[in-house]
Amino acid sequence: MTKDSDVKQVVRARMARTGETYTAARAAVLATPDPRREAYAVARAEQERLVGRLFSDGRIERVPARRKVRAAVLLEVLARFEPGRTYSEKEVNEVLLGVHEDFAYLRRELVNYHYLRREDGRYRTAEAAPQRSAQQRQEIPAWEEHWLPGFLAGRASGQ
């Protein structure tokens, strides 16, 4: 029996996608030359599941209360910023107003989740993905680990 929960998650995602039995899906996953691609696909599917229904025409009606869903929304919002660019507070507010009328709350949350850094009234995307404790990782979607480092490094797709 597999004890690695990441492999089990990938296997279950494949089962849902293909309709294969656990044994067949596990064999296919283990035979996959690069499991990172599969993990990336699983993380992307989870991200789309978490935020897909919340965005309409690029805006959200409400900020989710659940931390994992809120973090997923913040990752989508973060994609509207250019990595490495310095923004004034007014510029940040303009970007966030395109997402939700409570731009101040979104701005605070982006800083609290360490996606944006604030210094002297200026904002920049973080230089690197934040280090998370085990407890924090439970409340953060897997998409952060797969997408965020690439995005912050300036790779458009995040991969």
ABEGO torsion letter per residue (X at the ends): XBABAAAAAAAAAAAAAAGBBAAAAAAAAAABABAAAAAAAAAAAAAAAAAAAABBGGBBABBBABAAAAAAAAAAAAAABBBGBBBBAAAAAAAAAAABABAAAAAAAAAAAGABBBBGGBBBBBABBBBBBAAAAAABBAAAAAAAAAAAAGBAAGX
